[in-house]
Structures are given as C-alpha cells and as structure tokens.
Amino acid sequence: MLALAAASGLPLPSIARTSEAPSDPYSIPTIGNVHLMHITDVHAQLLPVHYREPAVNIGVHGALNRPPHLVGEALLKHFTIAPGSRTAHALSHLDYVAAAAQYGRVGGFSHLATLIKRLRADRPGALLLDGGDLWQGSATALWTKGQDMVDASQLLGVDIMTGHWEFTLGAERVMDILDNELKGQVEFIAHNVKDMDFGDPIFASHTLREMNGVPVAIIGQAFPYTPIANPAYFTPDWTFGIQERELQEKVNEVKAAGAQVVVLLSHNGADTDIKLASRLTGIDAILGGHTHDAIPRALEIANPGGVTLVTNAGSNGKFIGVLDFAVRGGRIRDWSYELLPVFAELLPPDSDMEALIARIRAPFLTQLNEPLAKTDALLYRRGNFNGSVDQLICDALMEEMDAPLHCHQVCVGGHLFCLVRISPVKIFGTSLR
C-alpha cells in the first residue's frame, strides 16, 4: 500500500502520521541511582502554545552540519527519527501546520506538572533543574514582575536554577525574590556572577546534594554576556563572563569535596557548551540552555579527561530532559538521556497547577481576553527568524508607529529583535531607531 501510494505521488510523511500506532511516549525506562530532570527557556509560558522548530540553523566552521545546526529532514535522518511521527513534529518544521492540527499544542505548566510528578514517581530523589529564562516572557510576568512564575515554579517543584532574563527584573527585585520568596526552597546558582568592585560572588556557585547515597555537584553558569544582551543598568554592579579557568577550578574543588557526579547547569548556548566540554575536564554532563535548541540525544564530547555529555532542552515548556546515571563504586557505569516533548493532549492537566494559573490570570482576564483580530492561518512561535506570531507583532508595530518601511527581523540567542529603519520613536517608553 505504501509503495503504491509513493508511486502515485502521495507524501509518505502524511501516510506515516495517520498510521502511527498509539503508544505511551512517557513510559521511559529508569536506570541507576542519580536522576536529573531539566527544563530551560520557558519564558513564562504558563499555557500550552504552538511552537515551531526552525527551518534554518546556521552553523559555521566546526559547527557546520552537526547538531544543533541540523533541521528538518537532516535532523530526522541524523537522529533516526521516523518522518511524519509525533516526535518528528516536535523536533522539526516539516508539514508543521497540518501536524499541529493533529497533535495539538505543546507545553503548559499544568501538563508539565503532571509529567514531572510521573517522572518523579519512578526516580527517587530526582532533582528538577531550570536553566534560566524562566521568569520573563509573558504579559502576566511583566505585570507581576515575575511573581507569577516564581509561584508557578515553586509549585512545579524546581529545585535548582540559574539565570539570564531573570536579571531584567533588576538586581534589587532578583535578590528580593531569592531572599524572601525562594530561600530554602529553590537554589539559584551561578559561579560566574561577581561583584564589580571586589569580585565577591553574588550567588552560590554550586550545590552539593546526596542522591541515593551518591554525592552530586551542580554548578551554575548564568548567561555570560548579560550586560551586552540586556541593558547593563539592570545589574550595574555585577560582572559576568564565561570564566573558563574559574569553572575548571570549581570542578576540581567539588570533586575534591567528594562529588561523584558533576553537572554544569548552563545558560551559555549550545555551541559554547560544546566548546567548553571539549576543553574542560571532570564535568560529566552539561544541561544547557539559551539558544532554544532541542537536541534529541545527548552529545558525547571528548576532552583530555574523558567524555562530557552536552544536552539542551528546547524552550517555551515544550520539552523536558531526563538524565539518569548509574553510579557504583564512585564511578559512573551507565547513563541514559531522553528529551520528552510535552504534548498537552497526551497529559491531563494537574489540578493544583491549573487552579494556580487561573488565580494568576484572574486579575488580568479583561486585557488577556480582549479580541483584537481573527486569522485564517495558524499563529505559532518559531525557533529563529520569524514565525507567524512574530511577524504579526512586527507588522502591528509598523502600523501603530506609522513606519511603512521594511522591518527586518533577526534572532540573537533565541530572542527576536525587530530592526526598523525609521526616525526615533517611543515604544513602551523606550527610544527605538
């Protein structure tokens, strides 16, 4: 039947999708005694969304034609993913609109909460790590100064996090949240954020946890270029940077303190993580973020001390990474990694999280529910360059600001910027040329 269909010109991915056997994509085997769950770049998306992976991801020199710079058919072939499958839809742009109609939205904290509880039930002592860009990116996050995401992440069960766009709330607000909201519940770690005057650490550099008898060190790496990517006045007294030498010293320190597993919770971006993994020794895994890359399998990066696993768990609540280590006799003997797409239709909403989200949004429902327009096409976000939602926002800015010239969109570090060639105007109180 498939051969006849192919001969007649019917697209095989569509046939494969309609005949995909029902299965439970969340029944994954548990191995070992060290269990880490990883989300990153949620950008305050409490509700399910349509989020399309990119059709272009440019890699140059050594990054050419290798993950994470593979998209579409090349990505599916490299990772042996069946075209037209649910997994292919989650990881690629192929046939996106039709597949989105079949498989529905992704993410949403109430659905993510259900999955996390299920994963925890099979993994005693598992830690939930967030790679940053958690508190910023939605209307309610803006209006509540991140309080909505602070409350939601506590209920979700985040144990450890690092940061980037969190810092756009300003140093005072960040420290207020950490000292008065999250203290004793969520650890914020970043070895590379220091006081500008004397180099004193602003945050704890790492945390050492014992899990099922195994000492596990988690080291934090906040986005190294925060004062460049964001206005420096948000954090005027703090310095950042990659700080490679200091990071190696920290790895040596935690291993000397008895850590048998060392993990870097990073917001560097995938290419920087891959380069660090090739140069540093003693890091067993890097759980990365910032560039919104969905990497289906952990990359094994060789270095002078052995091998470091590099992962990245996408963005917008669309994925959760699950890393298991089997540690015996003080050494890692085996490991497994799964990147799980969070399909809202496959995961019933968690009632407690659903109630919290309803309370968070209740004061703003008038603004949030105001009809602005109707569209005949699917609106979705996109991994880089512009998706239909991004283009709509850009067109609206041009119309509202009477800027009838071309609006060029670029994506830097997974974040959309509109470059409009007009005279200076005021948008939300900020001068934009």
Buried (B, 14 or more C-beta within 10 A) or exposed (E): EEEEEEEEEEBEBBBBBEEBEEEEBBEBEBBBBBBBBBBBBBBBBBBBBBBBBBBEBEBEEEBEEEBBBBBBEBBBEBBEBEBBBBBBBBBBBBBBEBBBEBBEBBBBBBBBBBBBBEBBEBBEBBBBBBBBBBBBBBEBBBBBBBBBBBBBBBBBBBBBBBBBBBBBBBBEBBBEBBEEBBEEEBBBBBBBBBEEEEEEEBBBBBBBBEBBEBBBBBBBBBBBBBBEBBBEEBBEEBBBBBBBEBBBEBBEBBBEEEBBBBBBBBBBBBBBBBBBBBBBBBBBBBBBBBBBBBBBBBBEBEBEEEBBBBBBBBBBBBBBBBBBBBBEEEEBEEBBBBBBBBBBEBBEBBEEBBEBBEEBBEEBEEEEEEEEEEEEEBEBBBBBBBBBBBBBBBEEBBEEBEBEEEBEBEBEBBBBEBEBEBEEBEEEEEEBE
